[in-house]
Amino acid sequence: MKKITLLILLIIFIFINNIFSQYKTIPYKQNSPKLLKEHKTELKESSTTFFAVSLATFLYLLNPIILLENDKISGGITKEVSLGFGYFGEHRIGLEYSYLFRDKNNSHLRLSYKYDYLFKDTEPSNLLQASTVISLGAGYFTDFEKSGIFPEISFGYSIRNDELLIYPHTKLRYTFTEKKYSNIIDFSFGVMIGFANPFIDLKIRKKR
């Protein structure tokens, strides 16, 4: 938990330091109203971009997860690695590790299959293409004491080409465990980056 707090403080420090460093770049003799106005506009755009990149990086590195088990709510972080196959990588295999902020059974591991239903017709391309997407899947769960199976549903925005997948999303799962244990409900969100379709050479060529 201390490491996570330090990381958040580091991101905030870098963000603030970036803002102040840009103010220092205005030459003293050139502080005319016009130059100041232009610089403020550039500063605002740069700060907004930096904040967006910092937020995206934070959500990619530390995807939050909320879990309900034994009538108790736990929080944690989770990270998934995805490997796609099929013509456009719409079929995916995912491996996900979650760490929960609690004393017992705080490590969860999941292996799953999922299918991405794209709302927009797309074709494999060297360029990144974007589409709203719903992903349906199922898989195997273990916390190294008990095991189970789960269905899952994700909703987000798929950004991909023939090899790369960037997937900001929210995900809901229900895990059925062995009879003597409680079933698990979890909700997570963040940015997942995976391989869209690395095994097939679609021989895409740029149009001239």
Residue pairs with C-beta under 8 A, 6 or more apart in sequence:
1 101
4 62
4 77
7 61
7 62
8 58
11 54
11 57
11 58
14 54
15 50
15 51
15 54
18 46
18 47
18 50
19 43
19 47
22 43
22 46
22 47
23 43
25 39
26 35
26 36
26 39
56 191
59 168
59 189
59 190
59 191
60 190
60 191
60 192
60 193
61 79
62 77
62 190
63 77
63 78
63 79
63 80
63 188
63 189
63 190
63 191
63 192
64 75
64 76
64 77
64 78
64 188
64 189
64 190
65 75
65 76
65 77
65 78
65 98
65 100
65 186
65 187
65 188
66 73
66 74
66 75
66 186
66 187
66 188
67 73
67 74
67 75
67 76
67 98
67 100
67 184
67 185
67 186
67 187
68 74
68 184
68 185
68 186
69 182
69 183
69 184
69 185
70 182
71 182
74 100
74 101
74 102
75 100
75 101
76 98
76 99
76 100
76 101
76 102
76 106
77 98
77 99
78 96
78 97
78 98
78 99
78 108
78 188
78 190
79 96
79 97
79 98
80 94
80 95
80 96
80 192
80 194
81 94
81 95
81 96
81 194
82 92
82 93
82 94
82 165
82 167
82 192
82 194
82 195
83 92
83 93
83 94
83 194
83 195
83 198
84 90
84 91
84 92
84 93
84 165
84 194
84 195
84 196
84 197
84 198
85 91
85 92
85 93
85 197
85 199
85 200
86 197
87 124
87 197
87 200
88 122
88 123
88 124
88 160
88 162
88 196
88 197
89 116
89 160
89 162
89 165
89 195
89 196
89 197
90 115
90 116
90 117
90 118
91 113
91 114
91 115
91 116
92 113
92 114
92 115
92 116
92 135
92 137
92 165
92 194
93 111
93 112
93 113
94 110
94 111
94 112
94 113
94 114
94 137
94 139
94 194
95 109
95 110
95 111
96 108
96 109
96 110
96 111
96 112
97 107
97 108
97 109
97 110
98 107
98 108
98 109
98 110
98 186
98 188
99 106
99 107
99 108
100 106
100 107
100 108
105 143
105 144
105 145
107 143
107 144
108 141
108 142
108 143
109 141
109 142
109 143
109 144
110 139
110 140
110 141
110 142
110 150
111 139
111 140
112 137
112 138
112 139
112 140
112 150
112 152
113 137
113 138
113 139
114 135
114 136
114 137
114 138
114 152
114 154
115 135
115 136
115 137
116 133
116 134
116 135
116 158
117 133
117 134
117 135
117 136
118 131
118 132
118 133
118 158
119 131
119 132
119 133
119 134
120 129
120 130
120 131
120 132
122 129
122 131
122 160
124 161
124 162
124 197
124 202
124 204
125 161
125 162
125 204
126 161
126 162
126 204
126 206
127 161
128 159
128 160
128 161
128 164
128 166
129 159
129 160
129 161
130 157
130 158
130 159
131 157
131 158
132 156
132 157
132 158
133 154
133 155
133 156
133 157
133 158
133 167
133 169
134 153
134 154
134 155
135 152
135 153
135 154
135 155
135 156
135 169
136 151
136 152
136 153
137 151
137 152
137 153
137 154
138 149
138 150
138 151
138 152
139 149
139 150
139 152
140 147
140 148
140 149
141 147
141 148
141 149
141 150
141 175
141 177
141 184
142 148
146 177
146 178
146 181
147 177
147 178
148 175
148 176
148 177
148 178
148 181
148 183
148 184
149 175
149 176
150 173
150 174
150 175
150 176
150 184
151 173
151 174
152 171
152 172
152 173
152 174
153 171
153 172
154 169
154 170
154 171
154 172
155 169
155 170
156 167
156 168
156 169
156 170
157 167
157 168
157 169
158 165
158 166
158 167
159 165
159 166
159 167
160 166
160 167
160 196
161 196
162 196
162 197
162 202
162 204
163 195
163 196
163 197
163 198
164 193
164 194
164 195
164 196
165 192
165 193
165 194
165 195
165 196
166 191
166 192
166 193
167 191
167 192
167 193
167 194
168 190
168 191
168 192
169 189
169 190
169 191
169 192
170 187
170 188
170 189
171 187
171 188
171 189
172 185
172 186
172 187
173 184
173 185
173 186
173 187
174 183
174 184
174 185
175 183
175 184
175 185
175 186
176 183
177 183
177 184
